[in-house]
Amino acid sequence: MSAKLADVLKTLDKTQEAALDRLFELLRIPSVSTDPAYKSHCQSAAEWCARELKAIGFHEAKVVTTTGHPMVVAHDRAKVPKGMPHVLFYGHYDVQPVDDPGKQWRSDPFEPVVRDGRLYARGATDDKGQTFTQMKAVQSLLATGQMPVNVKFMVEGEEECGSTNAYAFVEQHAGLLAADVVVVSDSHILAPDRPSIVTGLRGMTYMEIEVFGPSHALHSGAYGGIVHNPAQALAEILAALHDGAGRVTVPGFYDDVAELSAEQRAVLAKVPFTPERLHHETGLTVPWGEAGYELHERLGIRPTLEVNGLVSGWTGEGSKTVLPDTALAKVSCRLVPDQDPEKIYRLVADYVATLTPPTVRSEVRLLHTGNWVVVDPESPYIQAAARAYEFGFGKAPVYVREGGSIPIIGTFQKVLGAPAVLLGFGLPDDNLHAPNERFNLGNFYRGMKTAVHFYQELGARA
C-alpha cells in the first residue's frame, strides 16, 4: 500500500462515526418520489445532498429544478493532472414507499437504527446509503489532496418512479455531464466475503391493466351471476399471460431475446443461485419460473412478466358484498438483450385485447420504460473495479448478471458514449423495496475503501 493511500484510509477511519451520523440525517428525510404528498421532502433531500457535496469539497453543487423532483449536479475542484479520466457518479436520493410501517417494520422506517451491525431505514441501501458511501470516499480523497481524477456527481430524485426527467436532463446537458466512465453504486454483491461485479442489467416495461365492468359498483347478491365481475375477468386475463411451465404466453414476447452461448452461460454458472439461497432470502422452499433455465439464468438472462399489484372492490376491514365496477393490475416486464421496451408494451396490449371477453372492457396504459444494459467485463474500468473490490473486501470478485433495472444507465451509454461500472455495496438480503430495509455497516466502511482504491486505480492507469 502506498503512503498516499494509507493517508486517505486513515482519514476514512477517523471519520467513520461522523459519517454514520451524517447518513442518519439524510435517511430521516422521507423522500418518497412516487407520492405527491412527499414532494417537499424530496426537495429537502436534494438540498441536503447539494449542501453535503459542497461541504466535502465540490466547487459547485446545484439543485436543478425539473417538472418533477429536483436534480443535484456537482463538480469537484481538485487540481488533477491534465488528461486524467473524467468520472460521473450517478445515484438517487428518492426512496420507495414504506407500505404499512406499523405492521411489518420493526422500527420507524425514517428513524434509522443500528441492530446487529446493520443500519435499518428506508433508503439505507437503495440508494442513500450507497450514494453517501461514494460521497465519503471522494471527501477523503479531496481532504488529503489525493484525488487523481475529475469527478462529477449527478443525484436524481425520480429513480423509483421512472427517471422521467433524468433522461431529458442527460440529453440536454450532455456537455455538462461528459465523462469517460459512469460509476453507479445502486446494486449489491453476493456476500461480505464474496464481492461481485454486475455486467448486465435487465430493462423494464411498466404498465397498468385496467378492466371496466358495470357503470358503478353493484350489490353482489342482486347482480352476481349475471354480471361478469371485473376482478374475476382481470384474474382470468392475468392467469392467461403465463403457461403452466412459467413461460410468458404473449405472442412475440421472446422473438428478440438474445440467446447466450454455452461459454457465456458457463461463466454465469460459476455463481449459481441455489435453492438454499432462495429459502434464506425469501422463506420459500420451492422455486418457480421458466422451464429449461437455471435459477440464476431466470434472474439475469431471461425476460419476465410480473404482477406488482392488484386493486379491486372492497379491501377494508370487515365484509361488504359488492360487485366492483373496475379492477386494476400493475404489471412489469423485465427485459433482456435485444428486447425493445416499447415493442413489448404493444405486444402485451394487443394480447390483453384478445384475452378480454366481450362482457367487460380493458385498457393497457404504459407508465414507463427502461433499456437493458450490458458492460464488457474486460474493459479497463471494470478491471480497475475488480482490483478495487479485491483491496476493499479481500477477495477477487466474480461477474454476474443482475435481474433488476437501472434504466438511466442505458441513456448514459447512448448519449455520453461512456461505459458504466456498477460499484455496488449492498447485499441480496438488504430488503430493498421491502419492509426493514437495511445496509450492512461492514459493507458501508469497506465500500468507502473500495471506492477510494477504484479512483486511485483509474488515476494510476490513465
TAHU-V968412 format. One record per pair of residues at least 12 apart in sequence whose ideal C-beta (glycine too) atoms are under 8 Angstrom apart, sorted by the first residue. I is the first residue (numbers start at 1). J is the second residue. If there is no record, write none. Layout:
i & j
I & J
I & J
This chain:
i & j
4 & 144
4 & 146
4 & 456
5 & 146
5 & 452
5 & 453
5 & 456
7 & 144
7 & 146
8 & 140
8 & 141
8 & 144
8 & 146
8 & 452
8 & 456
9 & 140
9 & 449
9 & 452
11 & 140
11 & 143
11 & 144
12 & 136
12 & 137
12 & 140
12 & 445
12 & 448
12 & 449
12 & 452
15 & 136
15 & 139
15 & 140
16 & 445
19 & 132
19 & 136
19 & 448
20 & 114
20 & 119
20 & 441
20 & 444
22 & 52
22 & 132
23 & 112
23 & 119
23 & 128
23 & 129
23 & 132
23 & 444
24 & 112
25 & 48
26 & 45
26 & 48
26 & 49
26 & 52
26 & 93
26 & 123
26 & 128
26 & 132
27 & 110
27 & 112
27 & 119
27 & 121
27 & 122
27 & 123
27 & 124
27 & 128
27 & 129
28 & 110
28 & 111
28 & 112
28 & 121
29 & 41
29 & 44
29 & 45
29 & 48
29 & 93
29 & 110
30 & 95
30 & 110
30 & 122
31 & 44
31 & 45
31 & 93
31 & 94
31 & 95
31 & 123
31 & 157
32 & 94
32 & 95
32 & 96
32 & 97
32 & 98
32 & 160
33 & 68
33 & 69
33 & 94
33 & 95
33 & 157
33 & 158
33 & 159
33 & 160
33 & 161
34 & 96
34 & 97
34 & 160
34 & 161
35 & 97
39 & 69
42 & 69
42 & 70
42 & 93
42 & 94
42 & 157
43 & 63
43 & 69
43 & 70
45 & 93
45 & 94
45 & 157
46 & 63
46 & 69
46 & 70
46 & 71
46 & 72
46 & 93
46 & 155
46 & 157
47 & 63
48 & 93
49 & 61
49 & 72
49 & 93
49 & 131
49 & 155
50 & 62
50 & 63
50 & 72
50 & 74
52 & 135
53 & 72
53 & 74
53 & 135
53 & 153
54 & 74
56 & 135
56 & 136
56 & 138
56 & 139
56 & 142
56 & 143
57 & 76
57 & 77
57 & 78
57 & 138
57 & 139
57 & 142
57 & 143
58 & 74
58 & 75
58 & 76
58 & 77
58 & 153
59 & 75
59 & 76
59 & 77
60 & 74
60 & 75
61 & 73
61 & 74
61 & 75
61 & 153
62 & 74
64 & 169
66 & 158
66 & 165
66 & 169
67 & 165
68 & 157
68 & 158
68 & 161
68 & 164
68 & 165
69 & 94
69 & 156
69 & 157
69 & 158
69 & 165
70 & 157
71 & 154
71 & 155
71 & 156
71 & 157
71 & 165
71 & 166
71 & 169
72 & 93
72 & 153
72 & 154
72 & 155
72 & 156
73 & 152
73 & 153
73 & 154
73 & 173
73 & 176
73 & 177
74 & 152
74 & 153
75 & 151
75 & 152
76 & 138
76 & 142
76 & 147
76 & 150
76 & 151
76 & 152
78 & 141
78 & 142
78 & 145
78 & 147
78 & 150
78 & 151
80 & 147
80 & 148
80 & 149
80 & 150
80 & 459
81 & 148
83 & 462
84 & 148
84 & 149
84 & 150
84 & 458
84 & 459
84 & 462
85 & 149
85 & 150
85 & 180
85 & 181
85 & 458
85 & 459
85 & 462
86 & 149
86 & 150
86 & 151
86 & 152
86 & 178
86 & 179
86 & 180
86 & 181
87 & 149
87 & 150
87 & 151
87 & 152
87 & 179
87 & 180
87 & 181
87 & 182
87 & 183
87 & 455
87 & 458
88 & 151
88 & 152
88 & 153
88 & 154
88 & 177
88 & 179
88 & 181
88 & 182
88 & 183
88 & 412
88 & 416
88 & 418
89 & 134
89 & 138
89 & 151
89 & 152
89 & 153
89 & 154
89 & 182
89 & 183
89 & 184
89 & 185
90 & 154
90 & 155
90 & 156
90 & 182
90 & 183
90 & 184
90 & 186
90 & 408
90 & 409
90 & 412
91 & 127
91 & 130
91 & 131
91 & 134
91 & 153
91 & 154
91 & 155
91 & 156
91 & 184
91 & 185
91 & 186
92 & 127
92 & 131
92 & 155
92 & 156
92 & 157
92 & 158
92 & 159
92 & 160
92 & 186
93 & 123
93 & 127
93 & 128
93 & 131
93 & 155
93 & 156
93 & 157
94 & 156
94 & 157
94 & 158
94 & 159
94 & 160
94 & 161
95 & 122
95 & 123
95 & 126
95 & 128
95 & 160
96 & 122
96 & 126
96 & 160
96 & 432
96 & 433
98 & 110
98 & 122
98 & 435
99 & 434
99 & 435
101 & 435
104 & 435
104 & 436
105 & 435
105 & 436
106 & 120
106 & 436
107 & 120
109 & 121
109 & 122
109 & 435
109 & 437
110 & 122
112 & 124
114 & 441
117 & 440
117 & 441
117 & 442
118 & 438
118 & 439
118 & 440
118 & 441
119 & 438
119 & 439
119 & 440
119 & 441
119 & 444
120 & 436
120 & 437
120 & 438
121 & 437
121 & 438
122 & 437
123 & 437
124 & 430
124 & 437
124 & 438
124 & 439
125 & 188
125 & 425
125 & 426
125 & 427
125 & 430
125 & 432
125 & 437
125 & 438
125 & 439
126 & 186
126 & 426
126 & 430
126 & 432
126 & 433
126 & 437
127 & 159
127 & 185
127 & 186
129 & 426
129 & 439
129 & 444
130 & 185
130 & 186
130 & 424
130 & 425
130 & 426
130 & 439
130 & 447
131 & 155
131 & 185
131 & 186
133 & 185
133 & 425
133 & 444
133 & 447
133 & 448
133 & 451
134 & 153
134 & 183
134 & 185
134 & 423
134 & 451
135 & 153
136 & 448
137 & 447
137 & 448
137 & 449
137 & 451
137 & 452
137 & 455
138 & 151
138 & 153
138 & 451
138 & 455
140 & 448
140 & 452
141 & 452
141 & 455
141 & 456
146 & 456
147 & 455
148 & 455
148 & 456
148 & 458
148 & 459
148 & 460
148 & 462
149 & 455
149 & 458
149 & 459
149 & 462
151 & 455
152 & 177
152 & 179
154 & 177
156 & 169
156 & 408
159 & 186
159 & 406
159 & 408
161 & 368
162 & 206
162 & 367
162 & 368
162 & 370
162 & 407
163 & 368
163 & 370
163 & 407
163 & 408
164 & 368
166 & 408
166 & 411
167 & 408
167 & 411
170 & 408
170 & 411
170 & 412
170 & 415
170 & 416
171 & 411
171 & 415
174 & 415
174 & 416
177 & 416
178 & 416
179 & 416
179 & 418
180 & 418
181 & 381
181 & 418
181 & 419
181 & 420
181 & 421
181 & 458
182 & 409
182 & 412
182 & 413
182 & 416
182 & 418
182 & 419
182 & 420
182 & 421
183 & 420
183 & 421
183 & 423
183 & 454
184 & 406
184 & 409
184 & 420
184 & 421
184 & 422
184 & 423
184 & 424
185 & 422
185 & 423
185 & 424
185 & 425
185 & 447
185 & 451
186 & 406
186 & 422
186 & 424
187 & 402
187 & 404
187 & 406
187 & 422
187 & 424
187 & 426
188 & 424
188 & 425
188 & 426
188 & 427
188 & 428
188 & 430
189 & 389
189 & 393
189 & 397
189 & 424
189 & 425
189 & 426
189 & 427
189 & 443
190 & 271
190 & 398
190 & 400
190 & 428
191 & 427
191 & 428
192 & 393
192 & 427
192 & 440
192 & 442
192 & 443
192 & 446
193 & 393
193 & 394
193 & 395
194 & 395
194 & 398
195 & 389
195 & 390
195 & 392
195 & 393
195 & 395
195 & 396
195 & 397
195 & 398
196 & 271
196 & 397
196 & 398
196 & 399
196 & 400
197 & 377
197 & 382
197 & 385
197 & 386
197 & 389
197 & 397
197 & 398
197 & 399
197 & 400
197 & 421
197 & 422
198 & 375
198 & 400
198 & 401
198 & 402
198 & 422
198 & 424
199 & 374
199 & 375
199 & 376
199 & 377
199 & 382
199 & 399
199 & 400
199 & 401
200 & 300
200 & 301
200 & 337
200 & 372
200 & 373
200 & 374
200 & 375
200 & 401
200 & 402
201 & 372
201 & 373
201 & 401
201 & 402
201 & 404
201 & 405
201 & 406
201 & 409
201 & 422
202 & 300
202 & 303
202 & 334
202 & 335
202 & 336
202 & 372
202 & 402
202 & 403
202 & 404
202 & 405
203 & 334
203 & 335
203 & 336
203 & 339
203 & 341
203 & 369
203 & 370
203 & 371
203 & 372
203 & 373
203 & 405
203 & 407
203 & 410
204 & 332
204 & 333
204 & 334
204 & 335
204 & 341
204 & 368
204 & 369
204 & 370
204 & 405
204 & 407
205 & 332
205 & 333
205 & 335
205 & 341
205 & 342
205 & 344
205 & 345
205 & 348
205 & 366
205 & 369
206 & 330
206 & 331
206 & 332
206 & 333
206 & 366
206 & 367
206 & 368
206 & 369
207 & 330
207 & 331
207 & 332
207 & 333
207 & 345
207 & 348
207 & 349
207 & 364
207 & 365
207 & 366
207 & 367
208 & 328
208 & 329
208 & 330
208 & 331
208 & 363
208 & 364
208 & 365
208 & 367
209 & 234
209 & 237
209 & 238
209 & 328
209 & 329
209 & 331
209 & 352
209 & 362
209 & 363
209 & 364
210 & 326
210 & 327
210 & 328
210 & 329
210 & 362
210 & 363
210 & 365
211 & 230
211 & 231
211 & 233
211 & 234
211 & 237
211 & 326
211 & 327
211 & 328
211 & 356
211 & 360
211 & 361
211 & 362
212 & 230
212 & 325
212 & 326
212 & 360
212 & 361
212 & 362
212 & 363
213 & 227
213 & 228
213 & 229
213 & 230
213 & 233
213 & 323
213 & 324
213 & 325
213 & 326
213 & 327
213 & 359
213 & 360
214 & 227
214 & 323
214 & 325
215 & 325
216 & 325
217 & 313
217 & 322
217 & 323
217 & 324
217 & 325
218 & 322
218 & 323
218 & 325
219 & 321
219 & 322
219 & 323
220 & 321
220 & 322
220 & 323
221 & 321
223 & 323
224 & 323
227 & 323
227 & 359
228 & 357
228 & 359
228 & 360
229 & 323
229 & 324
230 & 312
230 & 324
230 & 325
230 & 326
230 & 327
230 & 360
231 & 312
231 & 313
231 & 324
231 & 327
233 & 327
233 & 356
233 & 357
233 & 359
233 & 360
234 & 310
234 & 312
234 & 327
234 & 328
234 & 329
235 & 327
236 & 355
236 & 357
237 & 352
237 & 355
237 & 356
237 & 362
238 & 307
238 & 329
238 & 331
240 & 355
241 & 305
241 & 348
241 & 351
242 & 305
245 & 290
245 & 291
246 & 288
246 & 289
246 & 290
246 & 291
247 & 290
247 & 291
248 & 303
248 & 304
248 & 305
249 & 351
250 & 305
250 & 347
250 & 348
250 & 351
251 & 347
251 & 350
251 & 351
252 & 347
253 & 303
253 & 305
253 & 344
253 & 347
253 & 348
254 & 303
256 & 338
256 & 339
256 & 340
256 & 343
257 & 302
257 & 303
257 & 336
257 & 337
257 & 338
257 & 339
258 & 336
258 & 337
258 & 338
260 & 301
265 & 297
265 & 301
267 & 399
268 & 296
268 & 297
268 & 300
268 & 301
268 & 399
268 & 400
268 & 401
269 & 294
269 & 296
270 & 398
271 & 296
271 & 398
271 & 399
271 & 400
272 & 294
272 & 295
272 & 296
273 & 294
273 & 295
273 & 296
273 & 299
274 & 295
275 & 287
275 & 295
277 & 428
278 & 295
280 & 429
281 & 428
281 & 429
289 & 302
290 & 302
296 & 400
296 & 401
299 & 401
299 & 402
299 & 403
300 & 400
300 & 401
300 & 402
300 & 403
301 & 336
301 & 401
302 & 336
303 & 333
303 & 334
303 & 335
303 & 336
303 & 339
303 & 344
304 & 333
304 & 334
305 & 331
305 & 332
305 & 333
305 & 348
306 & 331
306 & 332
306 & 333
306 & 334
307 & 329
307 & 330
307 & 331
308 & 330
308 & 331
308 & 332
309 & 328
309 & 329
309 & 330
310 & 327
310 & 328
310 & 329
310 & 330
311 & 327
311 & 328
311 & 329
312 & 324
312 & 326
312 & 327
312 & 328
313 & 327
331 & 348
333 & 348
334 & 403
334 & 404
334 & 405
335 & 372
336 & 372
337 & 372
337 & 374
339 & 372
341 & 369
341 & 370
341 & 371
342 & 366
342 & 369
345 & 364
345 & 366
345 & 369
348 & 364
349 & 364
352 & 364
368 & 407
369 & 407
370 & 405
370 & 406
370 & 407
370 & 408
370 & 410
371 & 407
371 & 410
371 & 411
371 & 414
372 & 405
372 & 410
373 & 406
373 & 409
373 & 410
373 & 413
373 & 420
375 & 419
375 & 420
375 & 421
375 & 422
376 & 419
377 & 399
379 & 419
380 & 461
381 & 419
381 & 421
381 & 458
382 & 421
384 & 421
384 & 454
384 & 457
384 & 458
384 & 461
385 & 397
385 & 421
385 & 423
385 & 454
387 & 453
387 & 457
388 & 423
388 & 450
388 & 451
388 & 453
388 & 454
388 & 457
389 & 450
391 & 449
391 & 450
391 & 453
392 & 446
392 & 447
392 & 449
392 & 450
392 & 451
392 & 453
393 & 446
393 & 450
402 & 422
406 & 422
421 & 454
423 & 450
423 & 451
423 & 454
425 & 443
425 & 444
425 & 446
425 & 447
425 & 450
426 & 439
426 & 440
426 & 443
427 & 440
427 & 443
